Amino acid sequence: MRVLFIYPNQMYTGDKIVFNYGVACLSALLKDNGHDCQLIQCNNCDTDTKIMEKTIKQFQPHLIALSSVSSHMVLTRNIISYLKKFHSSTPVILGGIHATVSPDDAIKIDH
């Protein structure tokens, strides 16, 4: 299985990468069990749409997984809406702190 992780991060712009322990652990576990994983950190939805498109086209993920904190949910919602509009055949799941502490809000995204 090919899993694309997307980490929305409004705190930084440019090429700065922030380490996410949850995504790292899940990616390591999946890789240890023979799955392929890639990561996109989205700092700016407008520019990163091109990066997402290129990566999705090349990697052809079977699953897209996002991890988000509550303060990044505006960007996360935009990304999920984009993915559902242009890549509706690929399942999208949301995890992270926001989905854990506010599951009712997380479930309502893009409905």
Secondary structure, 3 states (H helix, E strand, C coil): CEEEEEEECCCCCCCCCCCCHHHHHHHHHHHHCCCEEEEEEECCHHHHHHHHHHHHHHHCCCEEEEECCHHHHHHHHHHHHHHHHHCCCCCEEEECHHHHHCHHHHHCCCC
